Amino acid sequence: MVKKLLFFSGILLLAAGCNSAQPAAPAPASAGNQQQGAVDQAGVKIFTVKGTNFSFSPSTITVKKGDKVKIVFQDDDGFHDLVVSGYNAQTKRVNSGQSSEVTFTADKTGTFEYYCSVGNHREKGMKGSLIVE
């Protein structure tokens, strides 16, 4: 009986501690399959995009007009590349387990598709959106 009482007392203390006056940290905003990107010392926004048969993750990247953008494409499955429509931006075609990168300045606002240019991969859904605000 004493053990049970100590056990329930411990639970009550834990529950009381969880109800502290400190505000909880806000949950991260969910924006679907979107990535925020890191910023290096030179101010370049860096995004890692993973490719598989036949999708990209994240499927949406958002930047500001004038941002210098670096996309590191990691091929996790198959033979792919990443091309950004509206920009002269394209990675090399790489095999599974390899990566390639492209850097460009987002100098036009709008929504631009990025896609795999290998075969009919784009038609099979291997595409995403670059949003330049």
N, C-alpha and C positions, 0 to 999 in steps of 0.2 A: 504494500500500500504506500509506503514511504517513497519507493522508487517511482511509482506512478505519479505521486504528488510532485516529486522533483521534476519528472519529465514534463508534466503539464505546466509547472511553474516556468520551466525553461522555454516552452513554447510561448507562453504569455509574455515573457520578457523579450523574446525575439520579435513577436508581433508588435509590442509597444515600441521597440527600437525602429521598426520599419515605418512607424507613423511619426517620424521626426518633423520638425518645423522647416527643414531644408527643402527647397523646391527640387523636384526631380528634374533631371536633365531632359530637355525635349527630345522626343524620338526623331531620328533623321527623317526628313521629308522623302517620301517615296515618289520618284518621278518615272516609274516604270523601269525600263532598261536603259538608263541614262547615266553617264559618268561625268563627274565634275572636272577632273583633271588636276594634275599637280602643276606647280609653277617653279621653274628652275631659277637659278641666280640671275640669268639674263632676261627673265620675264617671259620666257617661252612657256606656253601652256602645253603640257604633255598629257596625251591620252593613250592608253593601251587598249587596243581593239583586238579581241580574239576571234579567230575565224575557224569554223568547223563546216562540215557538209550539211546544210547550206545556209548558214546564218552567221551574223556578226553579233558580238556582245562587247560593248553596249550597242544598241541599235539607234541611239540618239546621242549626239554630242552638241553642246551649246557653247558658243563663244561670243565675244563682243567684236564688232567691226574694228579692225586695226590690230587685233591680237595676232601674235606670231604663234602658230600652232604646229606642234610636232605630234604625229600619229605613229605610234610604235605598233606595227601589225604583227601579232603572234599567230602563226598557223598551228592550230591544235589537231587538225585532221584534214588530210587531202593535199591538194596542190592549188594554191590561191594567191591572189594579190588584192590590193585595195586601191581603187581609183575614186577621186573626188570630182564629180561633175562640176563644171563651172570654174574650176581651178586647174592649173597645170600641175596637178599633184597625183602621183602614182607611186606605189611601192614596187619593188621587184616581185616577181612571182617566186614563191618559196614553197618548199615541201613541208610536210607535217614535222613539227618540232623546231622549225626555223622561224626567224623573224626578219623583218625589213622595216624601214621607217622612211617617212617623208615629212619635210618641214615646208610650210608656206605661210604667207600672211593673209589673213581673212579680210580682204579689202572690199568685199561686196556683201551687202545685207541680203538676207533671204534664206530659203531652205534649199539645200543642195544635197543630192543623193550621193552616198558613197556605196560602191558595189564591187563585186569581184568580176573581172573581165574575162576569166577563163571559161571557155565553152559557153554553156547556157546556165551557168551558176546564178547570174543576175536574175534570169527568168524564173529560176527555182526558188527565189526568195533571199538570195545572199546580197542584201542591201540594207542600208541604214540612212539616217538623216543627219546632216551637219546643219545646225541652225546658227546663223550669224545675225546677231541682234544689233 
